[in-house]
Amino acid sequence: MNIRFVSSLTPDDEDRLAPGLVTALGQLLDAMPIAYTLRVETATGKLYQHAHAGPDVVDIGVNGASDSDERAEPDRRERPVRAKSEVS
């Protein structure tokens, strides 16, 4: 599924709103048993993203051994991604 949201916000307002939008939608989607990637690109080219691997992912560790049923707490920090113009 690919969802596009076009806003009438100013570019500065989009830059201020995007991190909160990613956080709010990430918290909502993290409660569902799905894997997903959420990306928000603002009019100024800033990208924010959040990903969730789903409930069945187990950390296999360095040597390939499973850590039994211990699952790491999901990392919910916002990660600004470099703008397209910054990528070489």
MARMI-250665 format. One record per residue (C-alpha): residue number from 1; residue in one letter; x, y, z. Coordinates in Angstrom, 1 decimal. Each point is the difference from the previous one (the first is absolute). Example, Ala and Ser with C-alpha at 12.3 -4.5 7.8 and 13.67 -1.06 7.14 Angstrom:
BEGIN
+-----+------+--------+--------+--------+
: seq : type :   east :  north :     up :
+-----+------+--------+--------+--------+
:   1 :    A :   12.3 :   -4.5 :    7.8 :
:   2 :    S :    1.4 :    3.4 :   -0.7 :
+-----+------+--------+--------+--------+
// end
This chain:
BEGIN
+-----+------+--------+--------+--------+
: seq : type :   east :  north :     up :
+-----+------+--------+--------+--------+
:   1 :    M :    0.0 :    0.0 :    0.0 :
:   2 :    N :    1.3 :    3.4 :   -0.9 :
:   3 :    I :   -1.8 :    3.0 :    1.5 :
:   4 :    R :    0.6 :    3.6 :   -1.2 :
:   5 :    F :   -1.0 :    3.0 :    2.1 :
:   6 :    V :    0.1 :    3.4 :   -1.7 :
:   7 :    S :   -0.3 :    3.0 :    2.3 :
:   8 :    S :   -0.7 :    3.7 :   -0.3 :
:   9 :    L :    2.5 :    0.7 :    2.8 :
:  10 :    T :    2.9 :    2.3 :   -0.6 :
:  11 :    P :    3.4 :   -1.7 :   -0.4 :
:  12 :    D :    1.1 :    1.3 :    3.4 :
:  13 :    D :   -3.2 :   -1.4 :    1.6 :
:  14 :    E :    0.6 :   -3.3 :   -1.7 :
:  15 :    D :    3.5 :   -0.2 :    1.4 :
:  16 :    R :   -1.4 :    0.7 :    3.5 :
:  17 :    L :   -2.9 :   -2.5 :   -0.3 :
:  18 :    A :    1.7 :   -2.9 :   -1.6 :
:  19 :    P :    1.9 :   -1.4 :    3.0 :
:  20 :    G :   -3.1 :    0.0 :    2.1 :
:  21 :    L :   -2.0 :   -1.6 :   -2.7 :
:  22 :    V :    2.5 :   -2.8 :   -0.4 :
:  23 :    T :    0.1 :   -0.6 :    3.7 :
:  24 :    A :   -3.8 :   -0.1 :    0.4 :
:  25 :    L :   -0.6 :   -2.2 :   -3.0 :
:  26 :    G :    2.9 :   -2.3 :    1.1 :
:  27 :    Q :   -1.5 :   -0.5 :    3.4 :
:  28 :    L :   -3.4 :   -0.8 :   -1.6 :
:  29 :    L :    1.5 :   -2.5 :   -2.5 :
:  30 :    D :    2.4 :   -1.6 :    2.5 :
:  31 :    A :   -3.1 :   -1.4 :    1.8 :
:  32 :    M :   -0.9 :   -2.0 :   -3.1 :
:  33 :    P :    1.6 :   -3.3 :   -0.8 :
:  34 :    I :    1.4 :    1.3 :   -3.3 :
:  35 :    A :    3.4 :    0.9 :   -1.5 :
:  36 :    Y :    0.2 :    3.4 :   -1.6 :
:  37 :    T :    2.1 :    3.0 :   -0.8 :
:  38 :    L :   -1.5 :    3.5 :    0.4 :
:  39 :    R :    1.7 :    2.8 :   -2.0 :
:  40 :    V :   -0.9 :    3.7 :    0.0 :
:  41 :    E :    1.6 :    2.4 :   -2.4 :
:  42 :    T :   -0.6 :    3.7 :    0.5 :
:  43 :    A :   -0.1 :    2.6 :   -2.8 :
:  44 :    T :    3.5 :    1.1 :    1.0 :
:  45 :    G :    1.3 :   -3.6 :   -0.7 :
:  46 :    K :    0.5 :   -1.1 :    3.6 :
:  47 :    L :   -0.9 :   -3.6 :    0.6 :
:  48 :    Y :   -1.1 :   -1.6 :    3.2 :
:  49 :    Q :   -0.6 :   -3.7 :    0.4 :
:  50 :    H :   -0.9 :   -2.7 :    2.4 :
:  51 :    A :    0.0 :   -3.8 :   -0.6 :
:  52 :    H :   -1.4 :   -2.9 :    2.0 :
:  53 :    A :    1.0 :   -3.6 :   -0.8 :
:  54 :    G :   -3.1 :   -1.7 :    1.3 :
:  55 :    P :   -0.6 :   -2.3 :    3.0 :
:  56 :    D :    1.8 :   -3.2 :   -1.3 :
:  57 :    V :    3.5 :    1.4 :   -0.2 :
:  58 :    V :    2.5 :   -1.5 :    2.4 :
:  59 :    D :    3.5 :    1.3 :    0.5 :
:  60 :    I :    2.3 :   -2.9 :   -0.9 :
:  61 :    G :    3.1 :    1.5 :    1.5 :
:  62 :    V :    3.6 :    0.1 :   -1.2 :
:  63 :    N :    0.5 :   -3.7 :   -0.3 :
:  64 :    G :   -3.4 :   -0.8 :   -1.4 :
:  65 :    A :   -1.3 :   -1.2 :    3.3 :
:  66 :    S :   -3.5 :    1.1 :    1.0 :
:  67 :    D :   -0.5 :    2.0 :    3.2 :
:  68 :    S :   -2.9 :   -2.3 :    0.8 :
:  69 :    D :   -3.2 :    2.0 :   -0.1 :
:  70 :    E :    1.5 :    3.3 :    1.1 :
:  71 :    R :   -0.9 :    2.7 :   -2.5 :
:  72 :    A :    1.6 :    3.4 :    0.0 :
:  73 :    E :   -2.2 :    3.0 :    0.8 :
:  74 :    P :   -0.7 :    1.8 :   -3.3 :
:  75 :    D :    2.1 :    3.1 :   -0.7 :
:  76 :    R :   -2.5 :    2.8 :   -0.3 :
:  77 :    R :    2.4 :    2.9 :   -0.5 :
:  78 :    E :   -0.6 :    2.2 :   -3.0 :
:  79 :    R :    2.7 :   -0.2 :   -2.5 :
:  80 :    P :    0.4 :    3.0 :   -2.4 :
:  81 :    V :    1.3 :   -1.2 :   -3.3 :
:  82 :    R :    2.2 :    2.1 :   -2.2 :
:  83 :    A :   -1.7 :    2.1 :   -2.6 :
:  84 :    K :    0.4 :   -1.2 :   -3.6 :
:  85 :    S :    2.2 :    2.9 :   -0.7 :
:  86 :    E :    2.4 :   -1.0 :    2.8 :
:  87 :    V :    0.5 :   -3.5 :   -1.4 :
:  88 :    S :    3.1 :   -0.3 :   -2.1 :
+-----+------+--------+--------+--------+
// end
